[in-house]
Amino acid sequence: MYPSQRASAQQCRQISRRVEHSDAYAFFNLLTGPGWFDQVEGLLPEHRERLFPPTETLSMFLGQALSADRSYQQAGDEAAVKRLSGGLPLCSTHTGAYCKARQRLPLELVRSLLRFGARKRSTDFRTGERLGVRDHLVVLEKPKRRPDWMTPEHFEQAPATLKVREFKAAGKIMVTTFLDAKAAPKNELKALYRRRWNVELDFRNIKTTLGMERLRCKTPEMVIKELWVYLLAYNLIRLLMAQAALLADQIPRQLSFKHTVQVWLSWQQRGGAEQDGACIHALLVLIAEPRVGLRPGRIEPRVLKRRANNFPLMTKPREEARAQVREHGHPKKQR
C-alpha cells in the first residue's frame, strides 16, 4: 500500500474530484479532471444544445466500445435509463439521434485526447556527453508545473534534474537509466527491447478483450473514428490500472487488464458515479488484488483453441441472401 496514509488520502481526493465533474456516464469522469477538462473544452466544435452533446456522445461511444453487447440499441437503452434514473425528461430509445451524434463527433477530439499528456521531444546526438555512435547522456530538467496525475508529495520528492542515456538501435531511439556504456552495451539493451512480449498482450487486450476485432461502423470515416475511440478506452483502463498499482505499491504490468475492465463495468452498472471517495478507494483495491506473472521470453502459438462455426461468410447484401434462401433453401452442411 502507500507509504503514508496522507498520500493515500490525497490519491482518493484526486480521483473523487474527477468523479464529481461527471457529465453523463461514469467513464467520462476520467476525462473531466484538472487539465483534461480544459483540453476537451478547447477541442469541442460549435454545437447546439442537443440530446447528445459531444461530451456525452463521446462517453457513450467509450461505453459502447467496452460493452459486451456493443450494439447501438444497447447504448440508446442505457441513455434512456440514465435519464429516467436521473429525473430527466424521457427520451426515445431509437438509435438514429445517437448515430448522427457520433457522425458529428470531431475525429480530432478523440485523437488529441489520446495523445494528451504524451511528451514530444527530439533527439540531437550532437548534444550532451557522447558515449559512442548515436549514444549520449543528457540531463532532463524537472518541469516547473506539477502534472495532474502526480501527487504534490511525489512531485516534491522528484529530483530537479535526471540524467538519462539516449541511444539509437534497431531503428529506435531508446532512453534508459543504464548510464554505463561498458556495463550495459547497446547490443544487450537492444536484445532486452526485443523481449517485449507485453506488446503482444497489449494488442490482444485491444483487439480481443475490448472487442476491436470486429468493427461495427459502416463508412470509412466512422471506422477511423471507432478505432480512435477504442484506443482512448484502452488508455483510460490503463489509467485506472496505474492508479490501482500506485495505491497497492505494485508494478502496473502485474495487474490484469481484463479483470480491470470487468470490475469497472460492474461498478459502473451499479451506480458507481454516485459513490464517494471511500468506495473509489475500495474499487482500486479490488482492481489491484489479482496478480499476473511476469514472464519474459514468453512464446505462444498463433492458433485457435476452439473450432469456429462451420458457416460460410456473408459476401452479398442480406436481402439478396434472403431471396436466395427463399428460392433454393438453405445450403446443405458440409461434412
N, C-alpha and C positions, 0 to 999 in steps of 0.2 A: 504494500500500500504506500501511500505518500509518506515521505519522511516526517512530515509535520501535519497536524490537524489544520493548521492555518492555511497551508497550501491546498488541502483538500476542500476546505470551505470556500476558498477563492475559486477553485475549479467549478464547484457546484453553482456559485453565484454567476459565474460567466456563462454556463450552459443555461441556467434559469433565465438570464436576461434574453437569451436567444429565443427561448420558448415564449416569453411574454410578448414578443413582437410578431407573433404569428398572424398572418392574414387569412389563410384558408386551411390548408392541410398541414399536418404536423411536420411533414418532411420539409416544408418550406421554411420552418423555423431556423434551420441551419443556414439559410441564405439571408436572414434578416438580422444577423448580429452586427456589431460595430464593424464598419469597413465594407462588409458585403452589401448592406442596405444602400449605401451611397453608390456603390458600383452598379447595383440593379437599377436604381432610380436614374442614373446617368445614361443608361442604355435603353430605357423604355421609350418607345415611339409615342407620338401624339395619338391619343385614343379617347373615344367617348366612354362614358360610364356604361358599361355593358354588363350582362350577366356573368361573363367570363372575361375579366380584365387580364392583361398579360401576366401579371404576377400569379393569379390564381390558375390561369391556364398552364403555366409552367409547372406549378406544384402538382396539378392533376396529371400532367404528362409524366412527371417523375414517378408519381404513384402508380400510373398505368404501366410504366416500364418495370417496376418491381413486383407488380401484382401477378399472382399465379394465373389469373384469368386473362389479363392483358387486352380485354375487349373494350370497345368504345362504350358498349351498353353498360358494362360494369362501372366504368368511370362516370357515366351520366347518372346511374343509380346512386352511386356513392355521393355525388354532388347534391342530389336531391335530398338524400337522407341527412347530409351535413346541414343543409339549410333548414330542414324540418327540426332537427335536434337543437339548432341554434336559435330557433324562434323567428327565422326569416320567412318572407313570403315563399310559398311553394313555387317550384319551377318544374317544367316538363322534363320527363326522362328521355325524351327524344335526343338523339346524339348529333343532330345537324348543327346546332349552335356551337357545341364543343369542337366539332370537326373544323368549322370555319374559323373558330378562335385559334386553333392550332396552326392553321394555314397563315393567319395574320401574325403569328409569333415570330419576331425577328430572329433569324439564324445567328446573327452577330451577338445577340444577347446570350445565347447558350454558349457560343464559342468563347466569349470574353469571360463568362463566369467560370468556365472550365480552366482557363489559363490564369485566372486571377490568383495572385499570390506567387506564381512562378517567377523565379529570379532570372532575368535575362542579362547576360554579360558576355563579352567577347574575350577571347584569349589571345594575348600577344606574347609569344615566346621570346621576344627581344627584351622584355622587361623582367624584373625580379632577379633572383640568384640562379644562374644557369647550372644545371646538373649534367646535361648531355644534349643530344639532338632532340629538340622538341620536348624538353624535360626541364622544368624550373620550379623554384619556390617563390610563392607570392604571399603577401600579407593582406588578409581581409579585415576591414575595419568594422567595428560594431555599429549598426545603424543608430541614428540619433533618436528615432521614434520606435517605441516598443511595438512589435507585431501583435495583432489582436489575439492570436492563438497562444501567446506566451504570457505566463503569469508575471506580475511585477517582481516577485521574489527571484524567479529564474532569470529574468532579464537583468536584474542587478548582479547576479552571480556570474553572468556571462562575461568573458574577458573582453577588454577593449579592442584587442586585435587577435587574430588567429592566423597562424602560418600554416599553409597547406601546400601540397605538391600537385602540380598540373603536368600531365604528360599526354602525348598522343600515341595510341597503339590500336592496331586493328581498325583504323579509320575513325576512332572515337577519341574525344577529349575526356580524360578521366581525372578526377580530383580525389586525393587521398591524404590522410594524415601520416602515412608512412613516408617520412621525410628523408630517410637514409637510402640513397640510390643503390648502395652496395648491399645493405641488408635486405632491401626489397627491390630487386631488379624489375624492370618493366615487363620482362617476359613472364615472371611469376605472377605479377599483378594482372597481366592480360589473361593468363590461364585461370586465375581466380574469377575474373569477369565472365569467362565463358561458362563457368559452372553456376549458371543462374537459372536453375530450374523454376524459380519463383516466377519468371516471366511467363512460362507455360501455364503455371497455375493462375496467373492474373488473366491471361487470355481465356482460360476455361471459366473463370468466375464471371467475366463479362459476357461471354457467349452462352454458356450453359446455365450458370446459376441465375443470372439476370434474364436469360431468355433472348439474347440478341441473335441467336442462330437463325431465327425466322422473323423478319421484319413485317409489320402489318401495313405500313403505308404503301400507297399505290403509285404516287408520282415521284420522279427523281428528286424534286425539291424537298418533299416531305420525308423521303427516305434519308436524305442527308441530315435533315433536322432531327429525325428519330435517332440516328447514330450518335449525334452530339448529346442528346438527352440521356441516352444510356451511359455515355462516358461521364456525364455530370452526376448521374445517380451513383455510379461506381465510386467516384471521388468522394461523394458525401458519405457513403458507407465506410470508406477508408478513414474519413474524418472521425466518425463515431468510434472506429476501432482504435485510432490513435488516442482519443480521449480516454477510452477504457484502459488501454495499455499504460498510459501515463498514470492513471489512478491506481492501477494494480502493480505498478513498477515492473512491467513485463515488456518484452520485445514485441512490437506490433505484429511481426510475422508469426508469432506463436499463437495468435488469436485466429479463430475460424471465421472466414468471410461469410460462408453460408449460414452459420449459426447467428452471426450478427444480423443478417437480413431477416431471418426467421423471428428473432427476438424483437427487432424493430417493428416488423409488420404486426406481430401480435400485440405489442404495446400500443401501436397506433390505432388498431381496431378496437381497443378497449378504452378509448378516450385518453390517450397519453398526453394530448395537448393541454388537458386541464389539470395535469398533475403538477405537484410542487417540486422544489429542488431536491427534497429528500428522495422522492420517487425516481427522479432522473439519476441521482447518485446510485440508487439500487439498480436501475437499468444498466448503468455502466458496469456495475459489479457482475451482473448476470452475463453481460457480453464477454467479460474477461475470465469467466470461470473455466470453460474448456481450454485445453492446451493442444496445439498442433506441433508435432515433432519437426525439428529442423533436420532435413535430410539432404545434405549436399551430395552432388553427383547422382541424383536420382534419375533413372531412365525408365520410362513406361512405354509399352507397345501402343501404337495408334490403332486400336481395334475396338469394336463394339462388344459389350458383354451380352446383349440380347439381340436376337434377330428382329429386324423390322417387319411390320405387317406386309404381307405379300400382295400389295395393291399397286397397280400402275400409277404413274404420275398423271395429273390433270394437265393436258397440253392444249386444251381448247376451251373456249368460253363455256360456262356452266349450262347455259341454255342449249347450246349445241350438244353437249354431253347428255343432257336430259332427253333431247329429241332422239338421239341415237339409242338410248336405253328403251324409250317407248317403242321404237321401230324394231329393234333387234334384240332387246332384252339385255340383261347383264352378261358380260363375258364369263365364260367358264373359268373356274380357278385352275391355275397351273399347278401341277404336282411335281 
